[in-house]
């Protein structure tokens, strides 16, 4: 095949895509098709990662428990039982096609530690280089936050986005029980239109009040959060129906074909296929021409043109923030210009955090036209009339001073820190290398074709 680019593809399956919601029996037909699709992609030279929910649901079936318990220890015990059987199921299915797999269990604490984050990245790199398919799941036996849905990954939706960023994936497929996003609820509005392309998740106003299934913790809201994270890392994210795993290859053929023709997106589907479209799977090439001319229903979130990767992504999404620093517009401009964060640019502090813990950075009203903390730092404060631009989170940072210390030195020059605290560990509250901005100020993209979305219940 000519001009084939080998892709890295992450496929996320929710609990309702793996087991029956009521009986908790494994959906062998869907799982077998997922396995077949993944192996075809591997044989074509692509790299595949599967993020699999379902440990608790499989545990319910094994222990003949009718519904998910409310007790945390019991839920974690069921996860321990179910994880063994879930991996055994994946192993037995992939073994039929002689495909090696590996189990990767993660918790948010693993991702929050940069050394462990890098180690996980290196492990993924080695496994994918060996032609192994990693099966990723959150370690429900230890991950209290996910099960309680506090600072949860979101039934592995968020975990799949973080995994996609870690492996520098080209595509993230969020397999669910709906075809795509719609501009209205298709169950109550026969004229609802499918949304094929979302160019900017940040401006998407979605109706995501529906929760996930009774055996999962996710829903459409967590999928949109996952899409936001993944696209910020440069990953094309797709929502499509899990009961038709062949959609993965057909959608890939369609998107790659459009890219070869030089289109980022088209207002309508091409009437005829290109003369020599790229085929992503020899084994299922019979579907290819139909895939290019009539792709399956799906919603595709386009990647950010200014992707955030590696350490910057880890700072933004791997760490749980312990507080907030409110900074002025001048401090924000200095950060955009790659300068560090001075105490002079800090307006207020919220929360309790220690040195080297993560905080949110929120821009608030400036002190007037021409005012900037950087200018003040050099004795060039020009004053002016206060203006109100409204607070907005612009990034995250690892701080050199605790909340108590920052409260005492906020608004001051660096030369005054030692006089106030009796010491000065750094002239910066946060070094620029320890700051990651969302970079949304660099791109202004529109949502197509509609801003309001309803997809019903999803998982």
C-alpha positions in Angstrom: 0.0 0.0 0.0 1.3 3.4 -1.0 2.0 6.3 1.4 0.6 4.6 4.4 1.3 6.3 7.6 1.5 4.1 10.7 -0.9 5.4 13.3 -1.3 5.1 17.0 -4.9 4.4 17.9 -6.5 4.3 21.4 -9.9 2.6 21.7 -11.9 3.1 24.9 -14.7 0.7 25.8 -17.1 1.5 28.6 -18.7 -1.1 30.9 -21.9 -1.2 28.9 -19.9 -2.1 25.8 -18.3 -5.0 27.5 -21.1 -6.6 29.6 -24.9 -6.7 29.5 -26.3 -4.0 31.8 -28.8 -6.3 33.4 -27.3 -9.8 33.4 -23.6 -8.7 33.5 -22.8 -11.4 31.0 -19.9 -10.5 28.6 -21.0 -9.2 25.2 -18.8 -11.7 23.3 -20.0 -10.7 19.8 -18.9 -7.1 20.4 -15.7 -8.0 22.1 -14.8 -10.5 19.4 -15.2 -7.9 16.7 -13.1 -5.4 18.7 -10.4 -8.0 18.9 -10.5 -8.8 15.2 -10.4 -5.0 14.3 -7.5 -4.4 16.7 -5.5 -7.3 15.2 -6.2 -6.2 11.6 -4.8 -2.7 12.5 -1.8 -4.3 14.1 -1.1 -6.4 11.0 -1.3 -3.2 8.9 1.5 -1.7 11.0 -0.5 0.5 13.3 -0.2 0.6 17.1 -3.3 -0.1 19.2 -4.1 0.6 22.9 -7.4 -0.5 24.5 -8.7 1.2 27.6 -11.2 -1.2 29.1 -13.7 -0.6 31.8 -15.8 -3.5 33.2 -13.8 -4.9 36.2 -16.6 -4.2 38.7 -19.3 -5.3 36.3 -17.5 -8.6 35.6 -17.0 -9.0 39.4 -20.8 -8.6 39.9 -21.4 -11.5 37.5 -18.8 -13.8 39.1 -20.1 -13.3 42.6 -23.8 -13.4 41.6 -24.4 -9.9 42.9 -27.4 -8.2 41.3 -26.4 -4.6 41.4 -23.4 -2.4 42.2 -23.1 -2.1 46.0 -22.8 1.3 47.8 -20.1 0.1 50.2 -16.7 1.2 48.9 -14.7 -1.8 50.3 -17.2 -4.3 48.7 -17.0 -2.4 45.4 -13.3 -2.6 45.5 -13.4 -6.3 46.3 -15.6 -6.9 43.4 -13.2 -5.0 41.2 -10.4 -7.2 42.4 -12.4 -10.3 41.5 -13.6 -8.9 38.2 -10.2 -7.6 37.0 -8.7 -11.2 36.9 -11.6 -12.5 34.9 -11.7 -9.5 32.6 -8.1 -9.9 31.6 -8.6 -13.6 31.2 -11.4 -12.9 28.8 -9.3 -10.5 26.8 -6.4 -12.9 26.8 -8.5 -15.8 25.6 -10.0 -13.7 22.7 -6.7 -12.3 21.5 -5.0 -15.7 21.8 -7.3 -17.0 19.1 -5.5 -14.6 16.7 -2.0 -15.1 18.2 -1.9 -11.5 19.4 0.0 -10.7 22.7 -1.5 -8.3 25.1 -0.4 -6.7 28.4 -2.2 -5.4 31.4 -1.6 -1.8 32.5 -3.3 -0.7 35.7 -3.1 3.0 36.7 -4.4 5.3 39.4 -4.4 9.1 39.5 -1.5 9.0 42.0 0.6 7.2 39.4 0.0 10.0 36.9 0.5 12.7 39.5 4.1 11.7 40.0 6.2 12.8 37.1 8.8 10.0 37.4 6.0 7.4 37.4 4.3 9.3 34.5 7.5 9.0 32.5 8.0 5.4 33.4 4.5 4.6 32.3 5.2 6.4 29.0 8.4 4.4 28.5 6.5 1.1 29.2 3.9 2.0 26.7 6.6 2.8 24.1 8.3 -0.5 24.6 5.0 -2.5 24.5 3.8 -0.8 21.3 7.3 -1.3 19.8 7.0 -5.0 20.5 3.7 -5.2 18.7 1.8 -5.8 22.0 -1.6 -4.3 22.7 -1.8 -2.8 26.2 -5.1 -3.2 27.9 -5.4 -0.2 30.3 -7.8 0.1 33.2 -7.9 2.2 36.3 -6.9 0.2 39.4 -10.4 0.2 41.0 -9.1 -1.8 43.9 -7.0 1.2 45.0 -8.5 4.1 43.1 -11.0 5.5 45.7 -11.7 8.7 43.8 -12.8 6.9 40.6 -15.3 4.7 42.4 -16.7 7.4 44.5 -16.8 9.8 41.5 -15.0 12.6 43.3 -11.8 13.4 41.4 -12.7 10.5 39.1 -11.2 9.6 35.7 -14.8 9.2 34.6 -15.4 5.5 33.9 -12.0 5.6 32.1 -13.0 8.3 29.7 -10.5 10.8 31.1 -8.0 8.0 31.6 -8.3 7.1 27.9 -7.5 10.8 27.0 -4.5 10.9 29.3 -3.3 7.6 27.9 -3.7 8.9 24.3 -1.6 12.0 25.3 1.0 9.8 26.9 1.5 7.6 23.8 1.2 10.6 21.4 -1.8 8.9 19.7 -3.2 10.0 16.4 -6.7 8.9 17.3 -8.9 8.3 20.3 -12.1 6.3 19.8 -14.7 6.7 22.5 -16.9 3.7 21.9 -20.4 4.2 23.3 -24.1 3.2 22.9 -25.0 6.1 20.6 -23.9 6.8 17.1 -22.7 10.4 17.6 -23.7 13.8 19.0 -26.8 15.5 17.7 -28.0 19.1 17.7 -31.2 18.0 19.5 -32.3 14.9 21.4 -33.0 12.4 18.5 -35.4 10.5 20.7 -37.8 13.4 21.0 -36.9 15.4 17.9 -37.2 13.5 14.6 -35.5 16.4 12.8 -32.3 16.1 14.9 -29.2 16.5 12.9 -26.0 14.5 13.5 -22.9 16.6 14.2 -20.0 15.2 12.3 -17.2 17.7 13.2 -16.5 19.7 16.3 -13.7 22.1 15.7 -13.5 23.6 19.2 -14.7 21.7 22.3 -14.4 24.8 24.5 -17.3 26.5 22.7 -19.5 23.4 22.6 -22.7 24.0 24.6 -23.9 20.5 25.3 -26.9 19.0 27.1 -25.1 16.4 29.1 -27.4 15.9 32.0 -27.8 12.2 31.2 -25.8 9.8 33.4 -24.0 6.6 32.3 -25.3 3.1 32.7 -26.0 1.5 36.1 -22.7 -0.5 35.8 -20.5 2.4 34.8 -19.6 5.8 36.1 -19.4 7.7 32.8 -21.8 9.5 30.5 -21.7 11.9 27.6 -20.3 14.7 29.8 -17.2 12.7 30.7 -16.7 11.9 27.0 -16.8 15.6 26.1 -14.2 16.2 28.9 -12.1 13.4 27.5 -12.4 15.0 24.0 -11.3 18.3 25.4 -8.2 16.8 27.0 -7.3 14.6 24.0 -7.7 17.3 21.4 -5.6 19.7 23.5 -2.8 17.1 23.1 -3.2 16.9 19.3 -5.3 13.7 19.3 -8.3 13.5 16.9 -11.1 12.2 19.1 -14.1 10.2 17.7 -17.4 9.2 19.4 -19.1 6.3 17.7 -21.2 3.2 18.4 -19.5 0.3 20.1 -21.8 -2.3 18.7 -20.2 -1.8 15.3 -16.4 -2.0 15.9 -15.8 -2.1 12.1 -16.7 1.6 12.3 -13.2 2.3 13.6 -11.5 1.2 10.3 -14.2 2.8 8.1 -13.9 6.1 9.9 -10.1 6.0 9.8 -10.3 5.3 6.0 -12.6 8.2 5.6 -10.6 10.7 7.6 -7.2 9.6 6.2 -8.7 9.8 2.7 -9.8 13.4 3.3 -6.4 14.3 4.6 -4.7 12.9 1.5 -7.0 15.1 -0.5 -5.8 18.1 1.6 -9.1 18.7 3.4 -9.3 19.4 7.1 -13.0 18.9 6.9 -15.7 19.0 4.2 -19.2 20.4 4.4 -20.6 17.3 2.8 -19.5 13.7 2.2 -17.6 13.1 -1.1 -19.8 11.8 -3.9 -17.2 9.4 -5.2 -14.1 7.8 -3.6 -10.6 9.0 -4.6 -8.8 7.1 -7.3 -6.3 5.5 -4.9 -7.5 5.9 -1.3 -5.4 4.6 1.6 -6.6 1.3 3.0 -6.0 0.8 6.7 -6.7 -2.9 6.7 -6.2 -5.3 3.9 -8.4 -7.9 5.6 -11.5 -5.6 5.6 -10.8 -3.7 2.5 -14.1 -4.7 1.1 -15.7 -2.0 3.3 -13.3 0.6 2.2 -15.0 2.3 -0.8 -18.3 2.5 1.1 -16.4 3.9 4.1 -15.0 6.7 2.0 -18.2 7.6 0.3 -20.6 6.8 3.1 -18.7 6.8 6.5 -20.5 5.5 9.6 -22.3 8.0 11.8 -19.8 9.5 14.2 -18.7 12.8 15.8 -15.1 13.8 15.2 -13.3 16.4 17.5 -10.5 18.0 15.6 -7.1 18.3 17.3 -5.8 21.6 18.6 -3.4 23.2 16.1 -1.2 24.1 19.1 -1.0 20.7 21.0 0.2 20.5 24.6 2.3 17.4 25.2 4.6 15.6 27.7 5.6 17.8 30.7 3.2 20.6 29.8 0.3 18.1 29.5 1.3 16.5 32.7 1.3 19.8 34.5 -2.2 20.6 33.2 -3.9 17.3 33.5 -1.8 14.9 35.5 -1.8 16.8 38.7 -4.8 17.6 41.0 -4.7 21.3 41.9 -4.6 22.2 45.6 -5.5 25.8 45.3 -5.7 28.8 43.0 -3.5 31.8 42.3 -5.4 34.8 40.9 -3.0 36.8 38.7 -3.3 40.0 36.7 -3.3 40.4 33.0 0.3 41.6 32.9 1.5 38.4 34.7 -0.4 36.3 32.2 1.2 38.2 29.3 4.6 37.6 30.9 3.9 33.9 31.2 2.8 33.7 27.5 6.2 35.4 26.7 7.9 32.6 28.6 8.8 34.6 31.7 8.3 33.2 35.2 5.5 34.1 37.7 6.5 36.9 40.1 4.8 37.7 43.3 4.1 41.2 42.0 1.6 39.7 39.5 -0.4 37.8 42.1 -3.7 39.4 43.2 -5.2 36.8 45.5 -4.7 33.3 46.8 -7.3 30.5 47.4 -6.9 27.1 49.0 -4.2 25.4 51.1 -1.1 24.2 49.2 2.5 23.5 50.0 5.7 24.1 48.1 5.9 22.1 44.8 2.2 21.4 44.7 0.0 22.3 41.8 -2.3 25.3 41.6 -4.7 26.8 39.1 -3.8 30.1 37.5 -6.7 32.4 37.0 -6.5 35.8 35.4 -8.6 38.5 37.0 -9.2 42.2 36.3 -6.1 44.3 35.6 -5.0 47.4 37.4 -5.4 49.5 34.4 -4.2 50.1 30.8 -0.4 49.8 30.6 -0.1 48.2 34.0 1.8 45.0 34.2 3.5 43.0 37.0 6.6 42.7 34.8 6.8 46.5 34.5 6.2 46.9 38.2 9.0 44.4 38.9 11.3 46.9 37.1 9.9 50.0 38.7 7.9 51.0 35.7 4.3 50.9 37.0 2.3 53.3 34.9 -1.0 53.2 36.9 -4.4 53.7 35.3 -8.1 53.1 35.8 -9.1 49.6 36.9 -10.7 47.4 34.2 -12.8 44.2 34.7 -12.2 41.4 32.2 -13.7 38.6 34.3 -11.8 35.7 35.8 -10.6 32.9 33.6 -8.4 29.9 34.3 -5.4 30.0 32.0 -3.2 27.2 33.2 -1.5 25.3 36.1 1.7 25.7 38.0 4.0 24.1 40.5 4.8 26.7 43.1 7.9 27.5 45.0 6.1 28.9 48.0 3.2 27.7 50.2 -0.2 29.3 50.3 0.6 31.0 53.6 3.8 32.4 52.1 2.2 33.6 48.9 -0.5 35.4 50.9 2.3 37.4 52.6 4.3 38.3 49.5 1.6 38.7 46.8 1.8 42.0 45.0 5.4 42.6 46.1 8.7 42.9 44.2 11.0 39.9 44.3 13.6 42.1 46.2 11.1 42.4 49.1 10.4 38.7 49.6 13.4 38.2 52.0 12.4 41.2 54.1 8.9 39.8 54.6 9.6 36.1 55.0 13.2 36.2 56.3 14.3 34.1 53.4 13.9 33.9 49.6 13.9 30.4 48.1 13.4 31.9 44.7 12.6 35.2 43.0 9.7 33.5 41.3 6.6 32.1 42.8 6.7 29.6 39.9 9.4 29.0 37.4 8.4 29.1 33.8 9.3 25.5 33.3 6.8 24.6 36.0 4.0 26.5 34.3 1.7 25.1 31.6 -0.8 27.3 29.9 -3.9 26.2 28.1 -2.9 28.2 25.1 -6.4 28.9 24.0 -5.5 32.5 23.3 -3.6 31.2 20.2 -6.6 29.6 18.5 -10.2 30.7 17.8 -12.1 28.0 16.1 -15.8 27.4 15.6 -18.1 24.5 16.4 -19.7 22.9 13.4 -22.4 22.3 12.6 -24.4 23.2 15.7 -23.5 24.5 19.2 -26.2 22.6 21.2 -25.8 18.9 21.6 -27.9 16.1 23.0 -26.9 12.4 22.7 -29.1 10.8 25.3 -27.5 8.4 27.8 -24.1 7.2 26.8 -21.4 5.0 28.3 
